[in-house]
Amino acid sequence: MLHSENDTLNEITPETASAAMHVPVSTFFDPMGLVSASQHGVLDTIQKGFRFTEGPAVDKNGNVFFTDQPNDKIYKWTASTGQITTFLTCTGRSNGMAFDKDGYLIACADMHGELWKIAPDGSHTVLVNNYNGKLLNGPNDVWINPKNGGIYITDPIFPRDYWDASDPRKQGWEPTHSEQAATGKGGHVYYLAPGASTLVRVTTMAGWNADIWPNGITGTPDGKKLYVNNWTYDGTGQIKAFNINSDGTLSNMQTLVSNLNFCDGMSLDEKGNIYVSGGPGLNAYDKNGNKVLTIPGGGGTNNIFAGANNKILFMTSPDRVTAVKMNVKGVEKF
């Protein structure tokens, strides 16, 4: 369970607080006080025992649906009870997810390079499965523009052991080709306009490097700004910012943060801070790219704001899901 909101600290220093109340000294970097003081700088573990959790999506009631991709399942965390139940099995190996305004779960299903629309009863339709007639690399993460319902997805090539030997994407590590590029990774961001059935590639501008793994994606609630990061293992990862044009295309690409590693899922709070999961923990950056939060050990794969008041930062990591109470709200709920 999360710490009580009434459980506050009055001591002068973290050390005296720890001694007096037996509370571990906080390892959080939080100069702006984004995390609730009632949290004591302690990461709360909700449940362990998964293989690789990912893709948290929050519904209108603050509940979180998340995936365990190796086990091909989607779970539901109920905010009012804190309980986790199985929502769906056989999910197309779903990864990143988001809810649309009608309560459907939009899921990046990379088994066959598809984007799914999952109904509340668990049935699904395939929205798209190709770009220009060629198989997608494997949709990874998704953001839905709250202003018009347009869908953005990232499509990196991460070879999966569950792909069949006949799959043209099948290859060893590090990947050298994809259906979207004869050589290189063919990593792009795509847009699916409301009511459309054909993807538009929106990372066509000069300066976009397609030989990367575009991964986490999020955007502003006014529908005007999109953020995309790229996963890497050599310290060359970046967070890019784009303007969203009226037709859904992107322009004015800017590098917000550089020299990152293992960037994965992202979310946004009401102050415009960008929360980035990856590797050993979670970091958040303000609109100017300054680091404003570090939570070691939390959110190694993805994160979302949830709960009835939208102030619980829910984080996925390979074998567990964790959370902290926040002083700021997220912006992901429709």
C-alpha positions in Angstrom: 0.0 0.0 0.0 1.1 3.6 -0.5 2.0 5.6 2.5 -0.8 7.6 4.2 -1.3 11.2 3.3 -1.3 12.0 7.0 2.1 10.4 7.6 4.3 13.6 7.6 7.8 14.4 8.7 8.6 17.2 11.2 12.3 16.5 11.8 15.0 18.9 10.6 17.1 16.5 8.6 16.5 13.2 6.7 19.0 11.5 9.0 17.2 12.5 12.2 13.9 11.6 10.6 15.3 8.1 9.8 16.6 7.6 13.3 13.4 8.8 15.0 10.9 7.1 12.7 12.9 4.2 11.3 12.3 5.6 7.8 15.1 5.0 5.2 17.0 8.1 4.1 15.5 9.2 0.7 17.6 8.4 -2.4 15.3 10.6 -4.5 16.6 13.7 -6.2 13.6 16.1 -5.9 14.6 19.7 -5.6 11.1 20.9 -6.7 9.2 18.8 -4.2 7.3 16.9 -6.9 7.0 13.8 -4.7 4.6 14.0 -1.7 6.3 14.5 1.6 4.1 11.6 2.9 6.0 9.3 0.7 9.2 9.7 2.7 11.3 9.2 -0.4 10.4 5.5 -0.4 9.4 3.6 -3.4 6.3 1.4 -2.8 6.2 -2.0 -4.4 2.7 -2.9 -5.5 3.4 -6.4 -6.7 6.3 -8.6 -7.8 6.6 -11.8 -9.8 6.1 -10.6 -13.4 8.6 -11.3 -16.2 8.7 -7.9 -18.0 6.0 -5.3 -17.3 5.4 -2.5 -19.7 2.9 -0.2 -21.3 0.9 1.3 -18.4 -2.3 3.1 -19.6 -4.7 4.9 -17.3 -8.5 4.9 -17.7 -10.9 7.6 -16.9 -11.3 6.3 -13.3 -7.6 6.2 -12.6 -7.1 2.5 -13.0 -4.0 1.2 -14.7 -3.8 -1.5 -17.4 -0.3 -2.8 -18.1 1.4 -5.6 -20.0 3.7 -8.5 -19.2 4.9 -9.0 -22.7 6.8 -12.3 -22.4 3.7 -13.8 -20.8 1.4 -12.2 -23.4 -0.9 -10.7 -20.8 -2.5 -7.4 -19.9 -3.2 -6.8 -16.2 -5.5 -4.3 -14.4 -4.6 -2.4 -11.3 -7.7 -1.1 -9.6 -7.0 2.2 -8.0 -9.7 2.0 -5.3 -8.5 -1.4 -3.9 -4.9 -1.7 -5.0 -5.6 -5.1 -6.4 -4.2 -6.5 -9.6 -6.2 -8.9 -11.8 -5.8 -10.4 -15.3 -7.7 -8.4 -18.0 -6.6 -10.3 -21.1 -4.4 -13.1 -22.4 -3.3 -13.6 -26.0 -2.7 -9.9 -26.5 -0.5 -10.0 -29.7 2.5 -9.4 -27.4 1.2 -6.0 -26.5 3.7 -3.4 -25.3 2.9 0.3 -25.1 -0.8 1.2 -24.6 -3.1 4.2 -24.2 -6.9 4.7 -23.7 -8.9 6.7 -26.2 -11.8 8.9 -25.3 -14.3 6.1 -25.9 -12.7 3.8 -23.4 -10.9 1.5 -25.9 -7.4 0.4 -25.2 -5.0 1.2 -28.1 -2.2 -1.3 -27.9 1.1 -1.7 -29.8 1.1 -5.4 -30.6 4.5 -6.4 -32.0 3.9 -10.1 -32.6 2.9 -9.3 -36.1 3.7 -5.6 -36.2 0.1 -4.4 -35.5 -1.8 -1.7 -33.7 -4.8 -3.1 -31.8 -8.0 -1.5 -30.6 -9.2 -3.5 -27.6 -12.8 -3.2 -26.4 -13.7 -3.4 -22.7 -14.8 -7.0 -23.2 -11.3 -7.9 -24.4 -12.2 -8.3 -28.1 -10.0 -6.4 -30.6 -9.7 -5.1 -34.1 -6.5 -4.4 -35.9 -6.2 -0.8 -36.8 -3.0 -1.0 -38.9 -0.3 -3.6 -39.7 1.8 -2.0 -42.3 3.3 1.1 -43.8 3.3 1.4 -47.6 2.4 -2.3 -47.7 5.4 -3.4 -45.7 5.4 -5.0 -42.2 6.1 -2.6 -39.4 9.1 -3.2 -37.2 7.1 -3.7 -34.1 5.0 -0.8 -32.7 6.4 0.0 -29.3 4.7 3.0 -27.7 1.6 5.1 -28.4 0.3 8.6 -27.6 -3.2 9.8 -28.4 -3.7 13.5 -29.1 -6.5 14.5 -26.6 -7.7 17.3 -28.9 -8.6 15.2 -31.9 -7.9 11.5 -31.1 -5.1 11.2 -33.6 -2.7 8.4 -32.7 1.1 8.5 -32.8 3.3 5.4 -32.5 7.0 4.7 -32.3 8.2 1.8 -34.4 11.7 0.5 -33.5 13.2 -2.8 -34.6 13.8 -5.0 -31.5 14.1 -8.6 -32.7 11.9 -10.9 -30.5 12.6 -14.5 -29.7 8.8 -15.2 -30.1 8.9 -14.2 -33.8 8.6 -17.2 -36.1 11.7 -18.1 -38.1 9.9 -17.2 -41.3 9.3 -13.7 -40.1 11.3 -11.3 -42.3 12.1 -9.2 -39.2 13.8 -12.1 -37.5 17.5 -11.5 -37.0 20.2 -11.5 -34.4 21.4 -8.7 -32.2 22.2 -5.9 -33.1 19.6 -5.6 -35.9 20.9 -4.5 -39.3 17.8 -4.2 -41.4 14.0 -4.1 -41.3 11.1 -4.2 -43.7 11.2 -0.4 -43.4 14.9 -0.1 -44.4 17.1 -2.3 -46.6 20.0 -1.4 -44.3 19.8 0.1 -40.8 17.0 0.0 -38.4 14.3 2.0 -40.2 13.2 3.6 -36.9 10.3 6.1 -37.4 7.3 7.7 -35.8 3.9 7.3 -37.5 0.5 9.0 -37.3 -2.9 7.6 -37.7 -5.5 10.3 -38.2 -9.0 10.0 -36.7 -11.0 7.6 -38.8 -8.1 6.7 -41.1 -6.8 3.3 -41.9 -3.4 4.3 -43.4 -0.4 5.4 -41.4 1.5 8.6 -42.2 5.3 8.7 -41.5 5.9 11.9 -39.6 9.7 11.7 -39.0 10.6 12.7 -42.6 12.4 16.0 -41.7 16.1 16.7 -42.3 18.1 15.7 -39.3 16.0 12.7 -38.2 18.2 9.7 -37.9 16.3 6.5 -38.9 19.0 4.2 -37.8 17.9 4.4 -34.2 15.3 2.8 -31.9 12.6 5.5 -31.3 10.8 4.4 -28.1 8.9 6.5 -25.5 6.4 9.0 -26.7 4.1 11.6 -25.0 2.6 15.0 -25.7 1.0 18.0 -24.2 -2.7 18.2 -23.3 -3.2 21.1 -25.8 -2.2 18.8 -28.6 0.6 21.1 -29.8 3.8 19.5 -28.7 5.1 15.9 -29.1 8.1 14.4 -27.3 9.9 11.3 -28.5 13.0 9.6 -27.1 15.3 6.9 -28.5 16.6 3.9 -26.7 20.3 3.3 -26.8 23.0 1.5 -24.8 26.0 3.8 -25.6 25.0 7.1 -24.1 23.7 8.7 -27.3 20.1 8.7 -26.4 18.0 11.9 -26.7 14.6 13.4 -26.1 13.3 15.2 -29.1 10.6 17.8 -29.1 8.3 18.6 -32.1 5.6 21.0 -33.0 2.3 19.2 -34.0 0.8 20.7 -37.1 -2.9 20.9 -37.8 -2.7 18.0 -40.2 -0.9 15.8 -37.6 2.5 16.1 -39.2 5.5 17.3 -37.2 7.8 20.2 -37.5 10.5 22.2 -35.7 12.4 19.2 -34.3 14.5 20.2 -31.3 16.8 18.2 -29.0 15.6 18.7 -25.5 18.0 16.3 -23.6 21.1 14.5 -24.8 23.5 11.8 -23.6 20.9 9.4 -22.2 20.8 5.6 -21.9 18.1 3.0 -22.1 15.3 5.6 -22.6 11.9 3.9 -22.5 8.3 5.0 -21.7 7.4 8.6 -20.9 4.6 10.7 -19.3 3.8 14.3 -18.5 2.7 16.2 -15.5 0.5 19.3 -15.2 3.6 21.5 -15.0 5.0 20.2 -18.3 7.7 18.1 -16.7 8.6 15.0 -18.8 9.0 11.7 -16.8 11.3 9.2 -18.6 11.7 5.6 -17.5 14.9 3.7 -18.4 17.5 1.4 -17.0 18.1 1.9 -13.3 15.2 4.2 -12.6 13.1 7.2 -13.6 14.2 10.8 -14.3 12.1 13.8 -15.0 13.0 16.9 -17.0 11.4 20.4 -17.2 10.5 22.1 -20.5 14.0 23.4 -20.8 15.6 20.0 -20.4 16.8 20.5 -16.8 16.6 17.4 -14.6 14.1 17.9 -11.8 13.6 14.4 -10.4 15.3 11.1 -10.0 13.7 8.0 -8.5 16.3 5.2 -8.4 14.9 1.7 -8.9 11.6 2.9 -10.1 10.0 2.8 -13.5 12.7 1.0 -15.4 10.5 0.4 -18.4 7.5 2.9 -18.2 5.4 5.2 -16.1 1.9 6.8 -15.9 0.0 9.1 -13.6 -3.0 7.3 -12.1 -5.4 7.1 -9.2 -8.7 9.0 -8.5 -6.8 12.3 -8.1 -4.3 11.5 -10.8 -1.4 12.0 -8.3 0.0 8.5 -8.1 3.0 7.9 -10.3 2.6 4.2 -11.3 5.8 2.6 -12.7 6.6 -0.6 -14.5 9.9 -2.4 -14.2 10.9 -5.9 -15.5 9.6 -8.0 -12.6 7.4 -5.6 -10.6 5.1 -2.6 -10.6 5.8 0.3 -8.1 4.3 3.6 -7.2 4.9 6.9 -5.4 2.4 9.6 -4.3 3.0 13.0 -6.0 2.3 16.6 -5.4 1.5 17.1 -9.1 -1.1 15.6 -11.4 -0.6 13.8 -14.7 -2.3 14.8 -17.9 -2.9 11.4 -19.5 -6.5 10.8 -18.4 -9.2 11.7 -21.0 
